[in-house]
Amino acid sequence: MTDNQYSMLLMAPAAIFLAILVVWPVVKLVVDSFYNLDPLAGTSEFIGLGNYVDTLTSPDFQAAAGRTVVYTLLVVAAEFVLGLATALLFHALGQRSRVFRSLFLYPLMIAPVVAGLLWRFLLIDNFGIIGTLLANVGVLSDPNQIGWLSNPDIVLFSVAIPDIWLTTSFMTLVLFAGLQNLPGDVIEAARLDGVGGWRMLTRIMLPLLRPVIAVALIVRGVDAAKAFDVILIQTNGGPEQASTTLSLLIYQTMVRFGDPGLASAMSVLYMIAMLIVAVIAIGTIWRPGKES
């Protein structure tokens, strides 16, 4: 057996696993998007691009897409700023930050469903702990003055809080690992040249961290864009669909309205959009093959 044949043999189990659990579902999803499916009657009718036309002209899909963009930008931007600040703090503390790093990673170990339930109890109207505490210290005149999960104008920001709380640790961990691997001679040379803290960060450290930042933003961006369980537990997309993102809309179209074909078309467009965003992020942030 040649080396190539032996390598193929070793990769075969993983390839079969991916083909069954990834490739085939994607192919089935694309095929279903061209049909009008009735799960109850067990019938299917080929309608070509009909589902895609209905999806792109649907006000609900357009509104959900806009909310998904806002939610993703809010979550990823907050996590990046907080994660970078925390990573820089840990990097400056060195070995003295070991205990704090361990404590800071605890939210990352909590299941999203549990986090959603926790923050629902903290923010819910009438007996939410945060509203009660703010009223007790005099910030609010009434515990229900802010409808965290009932006000359509702010509910999207409220449901983003658990996501930020959960995964800022991930952003911190990735950026801290990148900071630890920065070339020490470059940093030392910049210090000897009198480069200050802000210029050191923006002109030296962040450009060197481009590949790490690209990976962190793409992973978190895709994960935030498909946020489902945290929002479902807190608001189920309400009130007035103000927190219905694309993932929730696809779920509702499939389960509540029983339209697998339309849900498949939404999913395909969603997948293509995520792929385009990832390619753009790699080209603009990472810029592989180009000099910083």
Backbone bond lengths (Angstrom), bond angles and torsions (degrees), N, CA, C in turn:
res aa  C-N    CA-C-N  psi(-1)  N-CA   C-N-CA  omega(-1)  CA-C   N-CA-C  phi
1 M - - - 1.463 - - 1.535 109.24 -
2 T 1.318 116.33 129.84 1.464 120.75 179.68 1.524 110.42 -75.72
3 D 1.338 114.39 167.95 1.466 118.95 178.98 1.531 111.54 -62.59
4 N 1.325 116.84 -39.26 1.470 120.27 179.47 1.525 111.09 -64.67
5 Q 1.339 115.72 -42.09 1.464 119.13 179.18 1.525 111.12 -66.06
6 Y 1.329 115.75 -39.53 1.461 119.42 178.12 1.537 111.28 -65.37
7 S 1.336 115.95 -39.25 1.465 119.95 177.40 1.527 110.94 -63.81
8 M 1.324 116.76 -43.35 1.461 120.71 177.89 1.518 111.44 -61.79
9 L 1.346 115.90 -38.53 1.462 120.37 178.90 1.528 110.83 -63.79
10 L 1.328 117.28 -40.48 1.460 120.96 179.45 1.524 111.65 -68.64
11 M 1.326 116.57 -33.66 1.465 120.32 -178.61 1.523 113.22 -83.66
12 A 1.322 117.20 -13.51 1.461 121.14 -175.25 1.531 113.33 -57.94
13 P 1.354 120.42 -47.03 1.480 118.60 179.87 1.528 112.93 -59.26
14 A 1.330 116.57 -43.78 1.464 119.09 178.80 1.523 111.01 -65.39
15 A 1.339 117.12 -38.94 1.460 120.42 179.58 1.526 111.38 -64.59
16 I 1.326 116.27 -42.27 1.463 120.17 177.98 1.529 110.55 -64.60
17 F 1.322 116.19 -41.75 1.460 121.29 179.11 1.532 110.56 -60.07
18 L 1.343 116.64 -46.51 1.465 120.45 179.70 1.525 111.39 -67.02
19 A 1.322 116.73 -37.11 1.463 119.77 -179.81 1.519 111.27 -63.87
20 I 1.335 116.62 -38.97 1.461 120.56 -177.98 1.521 111.79 -75.22
21 L 1.343 117.04 -43.56 1.460 121.24 -171.85 1.526 114.10 -96.09
22 V 1.342 118.60 -13.87 1.466 120.23 -178.13 1.526 111.40 -122.84
23 V 1.325 116.92 -57.81 1.462 119.94 -173.16 1.521 111.68 -65.13
24 W 1.334 116.99 -49.31 1.461 119.50 -177.83 1.527 112.31 -63.28
25 P 1.337 121.14 -44.77 1.474 119.18 176.50 1.529 113.25 -59.82
26 V 1.344 117.39 -37.09 1.469 119.63 178.36 1.526 110.55 -66.28
27 V 1.335 116.22 -44.15 1.469 119.82 177.81 1.524 110.49 -61.33
28 K 1.330 117.14 -44.39 1.470 121.13 179.37 1.526 110.61 -63.06
29 L 1.332 116.36 -37.72 1.463 120.62 178.92 1.519 111.04 -62.74
30 V 1.335 116.79 -45.31 1.463 120.69 -179.93 1.525 110.44 -65.18
31 V 1.309 117.28 -42.45 1.473 120.37 -179.74 1.528 110.60 -63.90
32 D 1.326 117.79 -44.35 1.460 121.38 -179.11 1.524 112.36 -63.47
33 S 1.339 116.94 -27.30 1.462 119.60 -177.34 1.527 112.65 -67.35
34 F 1.343 117.60 -14.72 1.468 121.18 179.31 1.527 112.52 -97.06
35 Y 1.332 116.68 7.64 1.462 120.19 -176.52 1.520 110.74 -124.80
36 N 1.314 114.55 150.91 1.468 121.79 169.20 1.530 106.44 -95.15
37 L 1.328 115.85 104.18 1.464 121.37 -172.87 1.512 110.97 -101.51
38 D 1.322 115.46 138.87 1.459 122.05 175.04 1.525 107.35 -120.82
39 P 1.345 117.62 99.73 1.472 119.64 -175.97 1.515 113.35 -63.25
40 L 1.332 117.49 -33.76 1.464 119.91 -177.51 1.523 111.63 -70.94
41 A 1.323 116.26 -43.57 1.467 119.82 -179.65 1.519 111.93 -84.46
42 G 1.342 116.63 -16.62 1.460 120.30 -178.72 1.504 113.41 71.80
43 T 1.340 117.31 27.45 1.463 121.50 -178.39 1.522 110.16 -110.00
44 S 1.315 115.37 158.24 1.463 121.52 176.98 1.523 109.24 -143.92
45 E 1.326 115.41 142.92 1.468 121.07 -179.03 1.528 108.25 -134.31
46 F 1.321 116.48 124.73 1.459 120.26 179.49 1.523 109.78 -71.72
47 I 1.347 116.18 123.87 1.471 120.61 -178.46 1.526 111.10 -125.94
48 G 1.327 118.08 11.91 1.455 120.41 176.43 1.518 112.53 64.01
49 L 1.314 116.32 -125.47 1.458 122.48 -177.52 1.525 112.87 -90.56
50 G 1.322 116.77 14.50 1.466 120.34 -176.86 1.518 112.88 -58.47
51 N 1.330 116.79 -43.90 1.462 119.67 179.92 1.522 111.83 -64.74
52 Y 1.335 116.32 -35.31 1.466 119.61 179.22 1.525 111.03 -69.32
53 V 1.325 116.44 -38.94 1.466 120.00 177.26 1.527 110.29 -64.08
54 D 1.347 116.36 -45.00 1.463 120.11 178.41 1.529 111.26 -61.97
55 T 1.335 116.28 -37.91 1.460 120.01 -179.40 1.515 111.44 -66.98
56 L 1.327 116.96 -49.46 1.464 120.90 -176.14 1.520 112.96 -68.82
57 T 1.314 117.73 -24.03 1.472 120.98 179.30 1.527 112.36 -97.73
58 S 1.317 117.11 1.53 1.471 120.56 -178.39 1.522 110.84 -80.63
59 P 1.337 117.88 124.45 1.471 120.07 176.49 1.525 111.93 -61.94
60 D 1.332 117.15 -34.45 1.470 120.04 178.87 1.526 111.19 -64.41
61 F 1.327 117.02 -41.41 1.463 120.39 179.72 1.526 110.52 -67.03
62 Q 1.324 117.07 -42.48 1.463 120.74 179.74 1.526 111.07 -63.75
63 A 1.341 116.11 -42.92 1.463 119.49 179.19 1.523 111.08 -66.18
64 A 1.336 117.19 -42.06 1.470 120.98 179.07 1.523 110.82 -64.90
65 A 1.340 117.08 -37.58 1.462 120.18 177.83 1.522 110.77 -63.57
66 G 1.338 116.85 -42.31 1.459 120.20 177.54 1.516 112.20 -62.98
67 R 1.340 116.53 -42.97 1.467 119.50 178.28 1.528 111.23 -65.31
68 T 1.329 116.98 -36.20 1.465 119.96 178.47 1.520 111.01 -63.95
69 V 1.333 116.86 -41.46 1.468 120.66 178.42 1.521 110.41 -63.12
70 V 1.334 116.49 -46.74 1.475 120.29 -179.81 1.523 110.41 -62.20
71 Y 1.314 116.65 -46.30 1.465 121.27 -179.74 1.524 111.37 -60.72
72 T 1.335 116.41 -44.98 1.469 120.49 -178.35 1.521 111.25 -64.77
73 L 1.331 116.61 -46.19 1.465 120.19 179.57 1.526 111.17 -62.29
74 L 1.326 116.24 -41.58 1.465 120.41 -179.61 1.521 110.88 -63.57
75 V 1.325 116.38 -49.28 1.462 120.81 -176.46 1.524 111.25 -66.17
76 V 1.332 117.23 -48.79 1.463 120.45 -175.88 1.526 110.95 -67.62
77 A 1.331 117.85 -40.56 1.465 120.25 179.36 1.524 111.02 -64.06
78 A 1.334 116.97 -45.14 1.467 119.91 179.41 1.520 110.97 -64.06
79 E 1.324 116.64 -42.50 1.464 119.61 -179.87 1.522 111.83 -66.63
80 F 1.326 116.90 -37.33 1.459 118.96 -179.80 1.526 111.41 -67.70
81 V 1.325 116.81 -44.76 1.466 120.00 -179.66 1.525 110.54 -64.51
82 L 1.333 116.67 -49.00 1.462 120.01 179.59 1.528 111.47 -66.22
83 G 1.331 116.25 -41.34 1.467 119.76 -179.28 1.513 112.30 -66.08
84 L 1.349 117.34 -40.69 1.461 120.32 178.81 1.523 110.87 -66.33
85 A 1.343 116.53 -43.16 1.468 119.87 179.31 1.531 110.73 -61.58
86 T 1.320 116.47 -43.78 1.465 120.14 -179.96 1.523 111.55 -68.16
87 A 1.332 117.43 -40.05 1.457 120.90 178.54 1.528 111.10 -63.39
88 L 1.326 116.47 -40.82 1.468 119.83 177.63 1.525 110.81 -64.64
89 L 1.338 116.31 -38.45 1.463 119.85 177.58 1.527 110.92 -63.85
90 F 1.327 117.13 -46.69 1.462 121.02 178.31 1.524 110.90 -62.58
91 H 1.328 116.42 -39.02 1.459 120.66 179.93 1.530 110.78 -65.18
92 A 1.335 116.18 -39.18 1.460 119.84 179.12 1.530 111.48 -69.48
93 L 1.340 117.26 -35.02 1.466 120.60 -179.81 1.523 112.49 -75.37
94 G 1.333 116.67 -24.48 1.459 119.45 179.30 1.518 111.89 68.45
95 Q 1.330 116.79 -134.73 1.458 122.29 -177.56 1.521 112.48 -66.48
96 R 1.327 117.01 -19.70 1.463 119.76 179.72 1.522 112.07 -69.68
97 S 1.326 118.20 -12.33 1.465 121.32 -177.75 1.520 113.11 -93.74
98 R 1.348 118.29 5.78 1.465 119.90 -174.75 1.518 112.66 -59.06
99 V 1.331 117.24 -46.29 1.467 120.74 -179.39 1.521 110.29 -65.57
100 F 1.331 117.16 -43.09 1.461 120.70 -179.08 1.530 110.96 -65.48
101 R 1.336 117.04 -35.74 1.465 119.86 177.72 1.523 110.44 -63.60
102 S 1.308 116.82 -41.59 1.471 120.25 179.66 1.527 111.01 -64.22
103 L 1.324 116.74 -43.78 1.458 120.26 179.52 1.521 111.51 -66.16
104 F 1.328 115.91 -36.44 1.461 120.37 -176.26 1.523 111.91 -69.53
105 L 1.326 116.90 -21.68 1.463 120.54 -178.02 1.521 113.21 -85.92
106 Y 1.326 118.16 -7.70 1.461 120.47 -176.85 1.533 113.90 -58.07
107 P 1.354 119.91 -43.90 1.481 117.82 179.42 1.519 113.59 -57.84
108 L 1.343 117.04 -29.04 1.456 120.41 -179.26 1.526 112.56 -65.43
109 M 1.336 116.57 -19.77 1.462 121.27 -178.70 1.535 112.90 -88.55
110 I 1.327 117.20 -5.16 1.459 121.34 -177.52 1.521 109.56 -88.08
111 A 1.310 117.45 135.83 1.463 122.09 178.55 1.529 109.97 -66.00
112 P 1.339 118.19 140.92 1.469 120.52 -179.51 1.519 113.49 -56.50
113 V 1.336 117.03 -35.74 1.471 119.54 179.00 1.523 110.28 -63.46
114 V 1.323 116.45 -42.85 1.470 120.30 178.27 1.520 110.43 -64.17
115 A 1.339 116.80 -41.65 1.462 120.45 178.33 1.526 110.95 -62.96
116 G 1.335 116.48 -40.27 1.458 119.47 177.85 1.515 112.53 -62.44
117 L 1.343 116.54 -43.73 1.463 120.37 177.29 1.525 111.44 -63.57
118 L 1.340 115.87 -42.14 1.462 120.34 -179.77 1.522 111.15 -59.94
119 W 1.324 117.19 -50.37 1.455 120.32 -177.75 1.529 112.25 -73.67
120 R 1.308 117.17 -22.83 1.467 118.75 173.60 1.526 109.53 -65.13
121 F 1.324 117.21 -43.36 1.464 120.28 177.73 1.532 111.39 -67.51
122 L 1.324 116.93 -30.52 1.460 119.75 179.63 1.525 112.45 -74.38
123 L 1.341 117.32 -32.69 1.458 120.86 -171.83 1.517 114.34 -108.33
124 I 1.323 118.43 -11.74 1.458 120.92 -172.93 1.525 111.05 -62.13
125 D 1.322 115.95 149.87 1.465 120.92 179.77 1.524 111.17 -66.91
126 N 1.313 115.01 161.89 1.468 125.88 175.59 1.525 113.14 75.04
127 F 1.328 119.08 -49.95 1.463 118.47 -178.26 1.533 112.34 -133.51
128 G 1.335 117.59 24.01 1.455 121.02 177.35 1.524 111.15 -66.67
129 I 1.329 115.86 135.85 1.462 120.57 -174.71 1.525 111.45 -67.29
130 I 1.317 117.95 -38.98 1.468 120.30 -177.55 1.522 111.18 -65.52
131 G 1.332 117.10 -44.76 1.459 119.97 177.46 1.512 112.02 -61.94
132 T 1.327 116.88 -40.24 1.465 120.93 178.99 1.522 111.31 -65.06
133 L 1.334 117.21 -43.32 1.464 120.38 179.16 1.522 111.47 -64.62
134 L 1.321 117.52 -43.02 1.463 120.47 179.19 1.526 111.58 -64.27
135 A 1.328 116.61 -34.46 1.461 119.75 176.88 1.525 111.15 -71.20
136 N 1.333 117.35 -36.92 1.468 120.82 -179.48 1.529 112.53 -66.74
137 V 1.337 116.75 -32.88 1.473 119.23 179.95 1.516 112.15 -91.01
138 G 1.335 117.38 2.53 1.453 120.94 174.30 1.511 116.00 90.15
139 V 1.328 117.82 3.21 1.472 119.66 178.83 1.521 110.66 -70.97
140 L 1.325 116.70 -39.69 1.462 122.23 177.38 1.521 109.30 -113.53
141 S 1.325 115.84 147.25 1.466 120.04 176.92 1.514 111.64 -81.22
142 D 1.342 116.71 -21.06 1.463 121.86 -178.33 1.533 108.13 -145.47
143 P 1.335 118.62 137.77 1.464 120.10 -179.76 1.521 113.91 -57.44
144 N 1.339 116.67 -26.35 1.461 120.68 -178.64 1.526 112.46 -100.23
145 Q 1.335 117.02 17.09 1.457 120.09 -178.50 1.530 111.23 -62.74
146 I 1.334 116.43 -36.84 1.469 120.99 177.40 1.522 108.35 -108.31
147 G 1.319 115.66 117.63 1.466 119.75 177.43 1.519 109.83 -87.09
148 W 1.327 115.47 82.41 1.456 120.28 -173.53 1.529 111.82 -54.31
149 L 1.317 116.52 -45.86 1.465 121.05 -175.56 1.523 112.97 -109.61
150 S 1.339 117.55 4.63 1.467 120.33 -178.92 1.520 112.97 -119.37
151 N 1.316 117.34 -9.10 1.460 121.30 179.05 1.526 108.93 -94.63
152 P 1.342 118.72 115.04 1.473 120.20 -177.43 1.526 113.47 -60.50
153 D 1.342 117.49 -22.86 1.457 120.28 -176.51 1.534 112.79 -75.65
154 I 1.326 117.17 -25.24 1.464 119.34 -175.13 1.524 113.09 -123.49
155 V 1.323 117.66 -2.61 1.465 119.41 -173.19 1.530 111.75 -63.86
156 L 1.345 117.99 -33.56 1.459 119.86 -179.53 1.527 110.73 -64.93
157 F 1.339 116.26 -34.57 1.465 119.73 177.55 1.530 110.60 -74.16
158 S 1.326 116.32 -33.02 1.464 119.78 -179.72 1.523 111.55 -68.20
159 V 1.334 116.93 -41.74 1.466 119.05 -179.09 1.523 111.30 -73.47
160 A 1.342 117.03 -13.95 1.464 119.62 176.78 1.529 112.27 -78.60
161 I 1.336 116.92 -20.66 1.469 120.53 -176.74 1.525 111.87 -60.15
162 P 1.343 120.24 -47.87 1.474 119.22 178.69 1.520 113.10 -60.78
163 D 1.342 117.17 -37.43 1.456 120.18 179.46 1.525 110.61 -64.52
164 I 1.332 116.29 -43.29 1.463 120.75 178.48 1.524 110.03 -63.92
165 W 1.324 116.11 -43.49 1.463 121.12 -179.06 1.528 111.05 -64.12
166 L 1.319 116.60 -37.24 1.458 121.17 -176.57 1.526 112.40 -71.61
167 T 1.315 117.61 -46.36 1.459 120.09 -164.34 1.528 114.72 -113.22
168 T 1.322 117.93 5.83 1.467 118.23 169.13 1.523 109.94 -60.63
169 S 1.324 116.51 -31.00 1.463 120.68 177.33 1.526 111.32 -60.71
170 F 1.326 116.87 -39.96 1.465 120.20 178.44 1.522 110.81 -62.79
171 M 1.332 116.78 -46.32 1.458 120.48 179.12 1.524 110.87 -61.54
172 T 1.336 116.28 -41.52 1.460 120.45 178.53 1.524 110.99 -62.40
173 L 1.322 116.29 -44.02 1.470 121.09 -178.17 1.524 111.10 -62.02
174 V 1.330 117.29 -45.22 1.463 121.26 -178.76 1.523 110.81 -66.39
175 L 1.332 117.17 -46.79 1.464 120.45 -178.81 1.525 111.53 -67.54
176 F 1.336 117.20 -36.90 1.459 120.06 178.05 1.531 110.68 -64.45
177 A 1.335 116.58 -40.96 1.464 120.20 176.43 1.524 110.79 -61.79
178 G 1.338 116.95 -39.20 1.450 119.98 177.16 1.518 112.61 -65.49
179 L 1.336 116.57 -40.37 1.461 120.47 178.49 1.525 111.50 -63.99
180 Q 1.320 116.12 -36.25 1.460 120.21 -179.82 1.523 112.25 -66.45
181 N 1.330 116.83 -22.61 1.466 120.65 -175.95 1.521 112.99 -105.18
182 L 1.329 117.55 11.19 1.455 119.94 175.76 1.539 109.43 -68.08
183 P 1.326 117.88 142.44 1.475 119.58 -179.86 1.521 111.24 -64.06
184 G 1.319 115.76 119.26 1.463 120.48 -176.59 1.513 113.47 -64.93
185 D 1.358 117.99 -31.87 1.459 119.49 -178.58 1.523 111.80 -67.19
186 V 1.341 116.58 -35.01 1.466 120.02 178.12 1.529 110.41 -67.44
187 I 1.327 116.95 -44.86 1.461 120.88 179.36 1.524 110.56 -63.07
188 E 1.322 116.28 -43.33 1.469 120.38 -179.30 1.520 111.05 -65.68
189 A 1.332 117.50 -40.61 1.465 120.93 178.23 1.528 111.00 -62.96
190 A 1.340 116.66 -39.36 1.466 119.84 178.26 1.516 110.80 -65.51
191 R 1.320 117.66 -38.85 1.462 120.66 178.15 1.522 111.41 -65.04
192 L 1.328 116.27 -41.17 1.460 119.60 178.77 1.524 111.72 -65.31
193 D 1.333 116.29 -28.40 1.462 120.37 177.76 1.524 112.36 -81.74
194 G 1.322 117.06 0.50 1.456 120.85 176.90 1.508 115.34 84.20
195 V 1.316 117.23 21.37 1.470 120.21 178.30 1.530 109.38 -71.46
196 G 1.340 116.74 126.62 1.453 121.51 -177.90 1.513 112.86 -78.35
197 G 1.338 115.01 179.33 1.459 120.73 -175.15 1.512 113.62 -62.07
198 W 1.355 117.81 -48.79 1.464 120.43 -177.43 1.526 111.03 -67.11
199 R 1.350 116.42 -44.87 1.460 119.52 178.78 1.527 110.61 -66.65
200 M 1.306 117.09 -34.48 1.465 120.47 176.38 1.525 110.08 -60.54
201 L 1.329 116.25 -41.89 1.465 120.42 -178.52 1.520 111.25 -69.42
202 T 1.341 116.77 -49.32 1.469 120.63 -171.52 1.523 113.24 -81.60
203 R 1.353 118.22 -30.13 1.462 120.71 -175.18 1.523 113.42 -99.52
204 I 1.327 117.12 -24.52 1.467 119.95 -175.65 1.525 111.83 -114.04
205 M 1.335 116.48 -57.94 1.462 120.22 -170.04 1.528 112.54 -71.89
206 L 1.328 117.42 -49.91 1.464 119.29 -177.79 1.531 112.57 -63.45
207 P 1.354 119.60 -42.63 1.474 117.57 175.29 1.527 113.22 -60.10
208 L 1.338 117.40 -37.93 1.458 119.75 178.17 1.526 111.66 -69.83
209 L 1.321 116.46 -24.15 1.465 121.24 -178.90 1.525 112.91 -89.73
210 R 1.330 117.89 5.71 1.467 119.94 -175.47 1.531 113.59 -52.75
211 P 1.330 120.08 -49.28 1.476 118.26 179.66 1.532 112.60 -60.42
212 V 1.331 116.76 -40.50 1.469 120.49 179.93 1.517 110.22 -66.26
213 I 1.334 116.46 -44.33 1.471 120.73 179.49 1.520 110.32 -62.38
214 A 1.338 116.97 -41.27 1.464 120.27 179.76 1.515 111.16 -60.90
215 V 1.329 116.87 -45.80 1.466 120.12 179.27 1.525 110.75 -62.65
216 A 1.337 116.90 -45.78 1.463 120.56 -177.99 1.525 111.03 -63.04
217 L 1.332 117.43 -44.83 1.465 120.46 -178.20 1.526 111.81 -68.32
218 I 1.334 117.07 -38.69 1.463 119.05 -179.72 1.525 110.62 -67.97
219 V 1.332 116.83 -46.70 1.466 120.23 -179.81 1.526 110.73 -61.31
220 R 1.330 116.41 -48.22 1.458 119.45 -178.68 1.523 112.00 -71.68
221 G 1.345 116.23 -34.51 1.458 118.50 178.98 1.515 112.31 -63.93
222 V 1.323 116.73 -46.45 1.463 120.71 178.07 1.525 110.27 -63.82
223 D 1.339 116.61 -42.24 1.462 120.62 -179.24 1.524 111.40 -65.36
224 A 1.349 116.85 -40.95 1.470 120.10 179.53 1.526 111.15 -69.92
225 A 1.333 116.33 -37.04 1.467 119.76 -178.90 1.523 111.99 -65.28
226 K 1.326 117.32 -27.79 1.470 119.66 179.07 1.525 111.74 -101.70
227 A 1.334 116.64 22.65 1.467 120.66 178.73 1.523 109.75 -55.70
228 F 1.316 114.93 130.96 1.466 119.37 -175.55 1.523 112.34 -138.39
229 D 1.343 115.83 -60.20 1.457 119.82 -170.66 1.524 112.90 -65.83
230 V 1.335 117.73 -40.29 1.464 120.14 -178.99 1.525 110.72 -63.05
231 I 1.339 116.80 -43.73 1.465 121.03 -179.15 1.520 110.33 -71.73
232 L 1.334 117.33 -40.03 1.462 120.80 -179.67 1.518 110.98 -60.18
233 I 1.321 117.21 -43.42 1.457 120.86 -178.44 1.519 111.54 -66.79
234 Q 1.334 116.91 -37.72 1.466 120.13 -174.25 1.527 112.80 -79.97
235 T 1.327 117.51 -48.10 1.473 119.29 -171.40 1.521 114.01 -131.53
236 N 1.343 117.77 -13.04 1.465 121.41 -174.79 1.535 111.36 56.15
237 G 1.330 115.66 30.41 1.461 120.30 177.46 1.509 114.64 91.63
238 G 1.316 118.50 -8.77 1.458 121.63 -178.46 1.510 112.47 -90.56
239 P 1.334 118.05 -173.05 1.471 125.62 -9.67 1.530 111.25 -77.95
240 E 1.326 115.92 148.80 1.458 122.80 179.68 1.537 111.72 54.62
241 Q 1.345 116.01 35.88 1.463 123.23 179.76 1.525 112.81 60.10
242 A 1.335 117.16 21.08 1.461 120.81 -176.62 1.518 112.77 -71.00
243 S 1.321 118.04 -17.12 1.467 120.72 177.61 1.527 111.54 -118.94
244 T 1.334 116.61 20.58 1.462 120.76 178.16 1.519 109.63 -82.85
245 T 1.322 116.08 108.17 1.463 121.39 175.91 1.526 109.11 -91.73
246 L 1.332 116.43 179.40 1.457 119.84 -176.94 1.524 112.15 -62.35
247 S 1.325 117.24 -38.28 1.466 119.28 179.47 1.521 110.94 -61.67
248 L 1.326 116.35 -43.56 1.460 120.01 178.90 1.524 111.10 -67.43
249 L 1.326 117.59 -39.27 1.466 120.55 179.60 1.522 110.53 -63.98
250 I 1.329 117.13 -42.43 1.469 120.36 178.04 1.532 110.27 -63.22
251 Y 1.326 116.60 -42.20 1.466 120.87 177.73 1.530 110.88 -61.54
252 Q 1.322 116.69 -45.92 1.461 120.19 -179.90 1.521 111.58 -65.15
253 T 1.338 117.11 -39.43 1.466 120.45 178.92 1.521 111.10 -63.84
254 M 1.316 116.11 -37.27 1.460 120.83 -177.96 1.521 111.74 -78.20
255 V 1.336 117.47 -47.80 1.460 121.40 -171.01 1.528 111.91 -91.00
256 R 1.321 116.08 -50.40 1.467 118.64 -174.62 1.523 112.07 -76.29
257 F 1.345 116.75 -43.02 1.461 120.09 -176.75 1.518 113.03 -97.74
258 G 1.327 117.93 -6.61 1.464 121.60 174.24 1.509 114.77 59.67
259 D 1.357 117.08 45.84 1.467 121.02 -179.48 1.528 108.82 -125.11
260 P 1.342 118.12 80.56 1.472 120.86 -177.69 1.526 113.30 -62.01
261 G 1.329 118.11 -35.15 1.455 120.65 -179.01 1.515 112.18 -63.12
262 L 1.327 115.95 -47.70 1.460 120.46 179.32 1.524 110.91 -66.37
263 A 1.332 116.50 -40.26 1.466 120.21 177.65 1.524 110.91 -63.57
264 S 1.326 117.35 -36.47 1.474 120.71 178.09 1.523 110.79 -66.43
265 A 1.328 117.46 -41.27 1.468 120.49 177.72 1.520 110.88 -62.54
266 M 1.333 117.22 -42.08 1.458 120.54 176.15 1.523 111.24 -60.53
267 S 1.329 115.85 -41.91 1.468 120.20 -178.81 1.516 111.67 -66.00
268 V 1.332 117.34 -39.93 1.466 120.58 179.71 1.530 110.36 -64.14
269 L 1.330 117.39 -45.66 1.455 120.48 178.15 1.524 111.18 -63.25
270 Y 1.311 115.53 -38.44 1.464 121.65 177.56 1.529 110.55 -62.42
271 M 1.329 116.25 -44.00 1.463 121.68 -179.67 1.527 110.73 -65.16
272 I 1.333 117.60 -41.95 1.464 121.27 178.99 1.530 110.48 -63.87
273 A 1.329 116.67 -41.96 1.471 120.60 179.07 1.523 110.94 -62.18
274 M 1.334 117.61 -42.31 1.464 120.80 178.78 1.525 111.05 -64.21
275 L 1.324 116.88 -38.46 1.466 120.85 179.02 1.524 110.64 -65.05
276 I 1.323 116.87 -42.65 1.466 120.63 179.87 1.524 110.43 -64.12
277 V 1.319 116.45 -44.08 1.470 120.27 179.52 1.521 110.66 -62.17
278 A 1.336 116.82 -41.99 1.469 120.32 179.73 1.524 111.00 -63.06
279 V 1.331 117.89 -42.35 1.470 121.07 179.74 1.525 110.45 -64.56
280 I 1.330 116.48 -42.79 1.468 120.25 178.82 1.523 110.74 -63.36
281 A 1.336 116.46 -42.00 1.469 120.21 180.00 1.528 111.02 -62.86
282 I 1.332 116.82 -41.60 1.463 119.79 178.90 1.526 110.77 -64.15
283 G 1.334 116.59 -41.29 1.455 120.13 -177.52 1.522 114.20 -71.89
284 T 1.334 116.83 -31.70 1.462 119.99 -175.78 1.517 113.36 -94.69
285 I 1.333 117.64 -34.66 1.471 119.97 -177.70 1.518 111.40 -93.51
286 W 1.305 115.64 -53.00 1.455 120.23 -177.51 1.527 110.86 -74.48
287 R 1.349 115.23 -48.15 1.462 123.22 -178.04 1.529 111.38 52.31
288 P 1.341 116.95 59.90 1.477 119.38 -178.64 1.524 111.35 -61.84
289 G 1.323 115.36 138.90 1.451 120.91 178.73 1.507 114.18 86.37
290 K 1.364 117.25 -2.77 1.451 120.35 -179.86 1.514 109.76 -113.12
291 E 1.294 116.11 152.20 1.447 121.16 178.61 1.515 108.92 -80.09
292 S 1.348 116.57 145.45 1.459 121.33 178.51 1.526 108.97 -69.61
